[in-house]
Amino acid sequence: MTSAALPVAIIGAGPVGLAAAAYLSERGLPFVVLEAGAAAGAAIREWGHVRVFSPWRYNIDKASRRLLDDAGWTAPDDEALPTGHEIVDRYLEPLSRHAAIRPHLRFGARVLSVGRKDFDKVKTEGRDSQPFELHLADGSTLDARAVIDASGTWRSPNPVGSGGVPLPGEREYADRLAHGIPDVLDRARSRYARKHVLVVGSGHSAMNVILDLIALQEDEPETRITWALRRDSFNTVFGGGAADALPARGRLGTRVRAAIKAGHLQALMPFRVRGIDGGGGLLQVSGMLGDVPHTTVADEVIVTTGFRGDLDMLREIRLGLDPWLEAPTLLAPMIDPNLHSCGTVRPHGARELAHPETDFFIAGMKSYGRAPTFLMATGYEQVRSIAAWLAGDAEAAARVELELPETGVCSVAPKVAEPAAGCCGGPAPAGTDACCVQDAEAKAVGESGCGCSKPKAAVPERQPAGCC
């Protein structure tokens, strides 16, 4: 069989992987979807209790919707906010059972490595005409004409320490550390009730966990919560508040801010973990609180420091990655969290996601490397463009078909001449009254707020057009 007749291999049957399948199906291109789990959306199931802050209309891919509509699917309310379980039950499961996809979907198919058949990374001559070969955990192999790695990052959480490597004690006491957003109100309730819980991290996952722990605390008053953040201030932690075009995301920060004011939890800032010791039954989490050594004793630690892509299986692929984000080289300047975390994203597709390895693409959350700002709709646009490219439709691959909500927030603190004006991390959408994070949060709880101006990039050479 020639390489051109081989299928496109899609790694992962999450939202982006199945969207890739839908677009390839519409293009009439053969494909196979390899999913390590026992069902579609297996990783989402693990945070299925969490209600996302983007409504259904941002979470359903266009090609996937067309397939489902043709099959008589009952679509959810576009403006409702689904939980992870609902995303799987009402969208991914029906999509995975669709006649255009199910025959090409393999469950329990964990990919161990991807490379060119009989070629290592070094050999060049004849490389592009050689098919890809994927090695699976069951000992089988699969040949493919192209590969779309949409395996995500859920299985590769970042370490608890700020240096990016596991700290002393982190592996030894791994069973006492939970990553992501554990279900503290239901499945994991007994683990956290009436315990002192340390939450490490400063993003939306941390705030979701904290709000759940506060709800647990209402029923179990002995539950104690400590929040450890690496940041120096709350200026860019709480999100856009009233200025966020995704209201649920704005309310998330507002509620946590109010909980801190009410004394429901203790915040340690800036706290950088240096080690973990489990001697004596409790976890002794040591580090630096500012410039002062500090140790917090806790029963349990929940780590919400984000995720990163697993690149081990791609060691024989010629990757073109940004040296610090580990995202595709052309994509990295558009998503660099050192500059911004805007909801508006400079449109990108096959061109920006390409690697030196012809017809190999990383899509979805994993394409963002270590940047935490990915939205599902971005991944759908990525695979639409990739499918068009693989079908030889360069015009469609380059076309922009992405609409995202404004966040009104940037993560870079502005540099201003007057200290009194430096109140925020970035501008809100045009036409709104609240101009920055602190201003929006203050107004959301009835305070007067403050004024601020649009920040300038701290690293101009990495500043993309648009956004911040």
C-alpha positions in Angstrom: 0.0 0.0 0.0 1.4 3.4 -0.9 1.6 6.1 1.7 -1.1 8.2 0.0 -3.6 5.3 0.5 -2.8 4.9 4.2 -5.1 6.4 6.9 -4.4 9.5 8.9 -3.7 8.4 12.4 -5.4 10.5 15.1 -4.1 10.0 18.6 -6.8 10.7 21.2 -10.6 10.5 21.1 -11.3 13.6 23.1 -13.1 16.6 21.7 -10.3 17.7 19.3 -9.4 14.2 18.2 -13.0 13.4 17.3 -13.4 16.8 15.6 -10.4 15.9 13.5 -12.2 12.6 12.6 -15.3 14.5 11.6 -13.4 16.9 9.3 -11.4 14.1 7.7 -14.7 12.2 7.2 -16.2 15.2 5.4 -13.1 15.4 3.2 -13.4 11.7 2.3 -9.9 10.9 3.7 -9.3 7.6 5.5 -8.4 7.8 9.2 -8.1 5.8 12.4 -8.6 7.2 15.9 -6.4 5.6 18.6 -7.7 6.2 22.1 -5.8 4.9 25.2 -9.0 4.8 27.3 -12.0 2.5 27.3 -14.3 5.2 25.8 -14.4 8.6 24.2 -13.5 11.5 26.5 -11.8 9.3 29.0 -9.7 12.1 30.4 -12.7 14.4 30.7 -14.5 11.8 32.8 -11.9 12.3 35.4 -13.0 15.9 35.9 -16.5 15.3 34.9 -18.0 16.9 38.0 -16.6 20.3 37.0 -18.9 22.7 35.3 -17.0 24.6 32.6 -17.3 28.3 32.1 -17.8 28.3 28.4 -21.3 27.6 27.0 -22.1 24.7 24.7 -21.8 26.9 21.6 -18.0 27.1 22.2 -17.7 23.4 23.0 -19.3 21.8 20.0 -17.3 21.6 16.8 -19.0 22.6 13.5 -18.3 19.4 11.5 -19.2 17.2 14.4 -22.5 19.1 14.8 -23.2 18.5 11.1 -22.7 14.8 11.5 -24.8 14.6 14.6 -27.6 16.7 13.2 -27.8 14.5 10.2 -28.2 11.5 12.5 -31.1 13.1 14.4 -29.1 14.3 17.4 -30.9 16.4 20.0 -28.5 19.3 20.6 -28.1 20.9 24.1 -29.0 24.5 24.7 -26.2 26.6 23.2 -26.1 29.0 26.1 -26.1 26.4 28.9 -22.9 25.6 30.8 -22.1 21.8 30.7 -20.2 19.7 33.2 -17.4 17.5 31.9 -19.8 14.5 32.3 -22.4 16.2 30.2 -19.8 17.0 27.5 -19.1 13.3 27.3 -22.6 12.0 27.6 -24.4 14.4 25.4 -21.7 15.1 22.8 -18.6 12.9 22.7 -20.3 9.6 23.2 -23.0 10.1 20.4 -20.2 11.4 18.1 -18.0 8.4 18.8 -20.9 6.1 17.9 -21.7 7.9 14.6 -21.5 5.6 11.6 -18.9 7.9 10.0 -16.5 7.5 13.0 -17.2 4.3 15.0 -15.7 1.9 12.5 -12.4 3.8 12.5 -12.2 4.2 16.3 -10.0 1.9 18.5 -10.2 1.9 22.3 -7.5 0.7 24.6 -5.0 1.7 21.9 -2.2 3.4 23.8 0.5 4.8 21.5 4.1 4.3 22.8 6.0 5.9 19.9 5.6 7.6 16.6 8.2 7.7 13.8 9.0 7.1 10.2 8.9 3.4 9.3 12.4 2.0 9.3 13.9 5.6 9.6 15.3 7.1 12.8 15.2 10.9 13.3 18.6 11.3 11.6 18.0 9.8 8.2 16.8 12.4 5.6 16.9 10.9 2.1 13.5 9.6 1.1 12.0 10.6 4.4 8.9 12.4 3.2 7.8 9.4 1.1 8.1 7.0 4.0 5.0 6.2 6.0 4.7 6.9 9.7 4.7 3.9 12.0 3.0 4.0 15.4 3.9 1.4 18.0 1.1 0.5 20.4 1.2 -0.8 24.0 -0.3 -4.1 22.9 2.7 -4.8 20.7 0.9 -4.0 17.4 2.0 -1.3 14.9 0.0 0.9 12.5 1.2 2.6 9.3 -0.2 6.1 8.5 0.2 8.7 5.8 0.0 11.5 8.4 -0.4 11.9 12.2 -2.5 14.3 14.2 -1.4 14.1 17.9 -4.5 15.2 19.9 -3.6 13.2 23.0 -3.8 16.2 25.3 -1.9 16.8 28.5 -4.1 15.3 31.3 -1.7 12.5 32.0 1.3 14.8 32.4 0.7 17.2 35.3 3.4 19.8 36.2 5.3 19.2 39.4 4.4 21.0 42.5 7.6 23.0 42.6 8.1 26.3 40.7 11.3 25.0 39.1 9.5 22.6 36.8 11.1 19.4 38.2 9.9 17.0 40.9 10.9 18.1 44.4 12.3 16.0 47.2 9.5 13.9 48.6 7.2 14.6 45.6 7.4 11.1 44.2 7.7 9.4 47.6 4.4 10.9 48.8 2.7 10.9 45.4 -0.3 9.1 46.9 -1.0 12.1 49.2 -0.9 14.6 46.3 -3.8 15.0 44.0 -3.5 16.7 40.6 -6.2 18.7 38.7 -9.6 19.1 40.3 -10.5 16.1 42.5 -14.2 15.6 43.3 -14.0 16.8 46.9 -17.8 17.0 47.3 -18.6 13.5 46.2 -16.2 10.7 45.2 -13.2 12.1 47.2 -15.3 13.7 50.0 -14.0 11.4 52.8 -10.4 12.1 51.8 -10.7 15.9 52.4 -13.5 16.3 54.9 -12.3 17.6 58.3 -8.7 17.8 57.0 -6.3 20.6 56.4 -5.9 20.9 52.7 -3.2 22.8 50.9 -4.0 23.9 47.4 -1.0 24.9 45.2 -1.5 26.9 42.1 -3.2 30.1 41.0 -5.3 29.4 37.9 -9.0 28.5 37.3 -8.5 24.9 38.5 -7.2 26.1 41.8 -10.2 28.4 42.2 -12.6 25.6 41.3 -11.0 23.4 43.9 -11.1 26.1 46.5 -14.8 26.8 46.0 -15.6 23.1 46.3 -13.6 22.9 49.5 -15.4 25.9 50.9 -18.7 24.2 50.1 -17.3 21.1 51.9 -16.3 23.4 54.8 -19.9 24.5 55.2 -20.9 20.9 56.0 -17.7 20.0 57.7 -16.5 23.1 59.6 -13.3 21.4 60.7 -12.1 21.4 57.1 -9.2 23.9 56.8 -8.0 25.4 53.5 -4.7 27.0 52.7 -3.9 28.4 49.2 -0.3 28.7 48.1 0.4 30.9 45.2 3.7 31.7 43.5 2.6 35.1 42.4 3.4 38.3 44.2 -0.1 39.8 44.2 -3.7 39.0 43.3 -3.7 41.5 40.5 -3.9 39.0 37.6 -5.2 36.0 39.6 -9.0 36.6 39.7 -9.7 37.0 36.0 -11.9 39.5 34.3 -14.7 39.7 36.8 -17.5 41.8 35.4 -15.5 42.5 32.3 -15.2 38.8 31.3 -17.3 37.9 28.2 -17.6 34.4 29.8 -19.6 35.4 32.9 -19.1 32.1 34.7 -15.3 32.6 34.4 -15.6 36.1 35.8 -17.8 35.0 38.7 -15.2 32.3 39.6 -12.6 34.9 40.5 -15.1 37.2 42.2 -16.3 34.4 44.5 -12.8 33.3 45.5 -11.9 36.9 46.2 -14.9 37.3 48.4 -14.1 34.0 50.2 -10.6 35.3 51.1 -12.1 38.5 52.4 -14.5 36.5 54.5 -11.7 34.5 56.1 -12.7 31.1 54.7 -9.1 30.3 53.8 -5.6 31.4 54.3 -3.5 32.6 51.4 0.3 32.2 51.2 1.8 34.6 48.7 4.3 34.4 47.2 5.0 30.8 48.3 7.4 28.5 46.4 7.5 24.9 47.5 11.0 23.4 48.0 10.2 20.0 49.5 7.7 17.6 51.0 8.2 15.4 54.0 5.6 12.9 55.2 7.2 11.9 58.5 4.8 11.7 61.4 1.7 11.1 59.2 1.2 14.7 58.1 2.7 16.4 55.1 5.3 19.0 55.9 5.4 21.3 52.8 8.5 23.5 53.1 9.5 26.4 51.0 10.0 30.2 50.8 7.2 32.6 51.8 8.7 35.6 50.0 12.3 35.7 51.4 11.5 33.8 54.6 11.6 30.0 55.0 8.2 28.7 55.8 6.6 25.2 56.4 3.0 24.4 56.2 1.7 21.2 57.7 -1.3 19.7 55.9 -3.2 16.4 55.6 -3.6 16.6 51.9 -2.1 18.6 49.0 -4.0 19.4 45.8 -1.7 20.4 43.0 -3.2 22.7 40.3 0.0 23.9 38.7 -1.1 22.9 35.2 0.0 20.3 32.7 2.4 19.8 29.9 2.5 17.6 26.8 4.2 14.1 26.9 6.9 14.3 24.3 8.5 11.0 25.0 6.5 9.1 22.3 7.7 11.7 19.7 11.4 11.2 20.2 11.9 10.0 16.6 9.8 12.8 15.1 11.5 15.9 13.9 9.7 18.5 16.0 9.9 22.3 15.7 9.2 23.5 19.2 9.6 26.8 20.9 12.5 26.5 23.4 10.5 27.5 26.5 6.8 26.9 25.7 7.3 23.5 23.9 4.6 24.7 21.5 5.1 24.8 17.7 7.6 27.5 16.8 5.2 29.7 14.9 2.4 29.3 17.4 4.3 30.1 20.5 4.5 33.9 20.2 0.7 34.0 19.8 0.0 32.2 23.1 3.0 33.1 25.3 1.6 33.4 28.9 4.5 35.8 29.8 2.7 38.3 27.6 -1.0 37.5 27.8 -3.8 35.1 28.5 -6.4 36.7 26.2 -9.5 34.9 25.0 -9.0 36.4 21.6 -6.4 34.3 19.8 -4.6 35.2 16.6 -6.1 32.7 14.2 -3.9 29.8 13.4 -4.0 26.4 11.7 -1.9 24.0 9.7 0.8 26.5 8.8 1.5 27.5 12.4 1.2 24.0 13.7 3.5 22.4 11.1 6.8 20.7 12.2 9.9 19.9 10.2 8.4 16.4 10.0 6.1 16.6 6.9 2.4 15.8 7.6 2.9 15.6 11.4 0.8 17.9 13.6 0.2 18.3 17.3 -3.3 19.7 17.9 -5.5 20.6 20.8 -4.3 21.3 24.4 -0.9 19.6 23.7 -0.2 22.1 20.9 0.0 24.8 23.5 2.9 23.1 25.2 3.2 24.7 28.7 0.8 27.6 28.0 -2.3 27.2 30.1 -4.7 29.3 27.9 -6.1 26.8 25.5 -9.8 26.8 24.6 -11.7 23.9 23.0 -12.9 26.1 20.1 -9.3 26.8 19.2 -8.6 23.1 18.8 -11.6 22.7 16.5 -10.3 25.4 14.2 -6.8 23.8 14.3 -8.1 20.4 13.0 -10.4 22.0 10.5 -7.4 23.6 8.9 -5.2 20.5 9.2 -7.8 18.4 7.5 -8.1 20.9 4.7 -4.3 20.9 4.3 -4.1 17.1 4.2 -6.8 17.1 1.5 -4.8 19.5 -0.6 -7.1 22.5 -0.1 -4.6 25.2 0.8 -7.1 28.0 0.5 -9.4 26.4 3.1 -6.5 25.6 5.4 -5.5 29.3 5.4 -9.0 30.6 5.9 -10.0 32.0 9.3 -13.1 30.4 10.9 -12.5 31.1 14.6 -14.7 33.1 16.9 -13.8 33.3 20.6 -15.1 35.3 23.6 -13.1 38.3 24.9 -11.6 37.7 28.3 -10.7 41.3 29.1 -7.6 40.1 30.9 -3.9 40.0 30.2 -1.5 38.3 32.5 1.3 40.9 32.1 1.3 43.7 34.7 1.6 47.1 33.0 4.5 49.4 33.4 3.2 52.8 34.2 4.8 56.1 35.1 2.4 56.8 38.0 2.1 54.1 40.6 -1.4 55.1 41.3 -2.5 54.1 37.8 -1.0 50.6 38.0 -4.0 48.7 39.1 -4.4 45.8 36.8 -3.1 43.2 34.4 -4.8 44.3 31.2 -7.6 46.0 29.4 -11.2 44.8 29.3 -13.1 44.6 26.0 -13.8 47.9 24.2 -17.0 49.5 25.4 -17.0 48.1 28.9 -16.9 50.3 32.0 -14.4 48.1 33.9 -10.9 48.6 32.3 -8.9 46.0 34.2 -8.8 43.0 36.6 -8.8 44.9 39.8 -11.3 47.5 38.6 -13.7 44.8 37.4 -13.4 42.8 40.6 -13.9 45.8 42.8 -17.0 46.9 40.9 -18.4 43.4 40.9 -18.6 43.6 44.7 -19.8 47.1 44.9 -16.5 49.0 45.4 -15.4 52.0 43.5 -12.7 50.5 41.3 -9.8 52.3 39.7 -8.5 53.4 36.3 -5.8 51.9 34.3 -4.3 51.9 30.8 -3.4 49.3 28.3 -0.2 47.5 29.2 2.8 47.3 27.0 4.5 44.0 26.3 7.3 43.1 28.6 9.0 41.2 25.7 8.2 43.2 22.6 9.8 40.7 20.2 7.4 38.0 21.4 4.3 40.3 21.2 1.8 39.0 18.6 -0.5 41.2 16.5 -3.9 41.7 18.0 -5.0 40.6 21.5 -3.1 42.6 24.2 
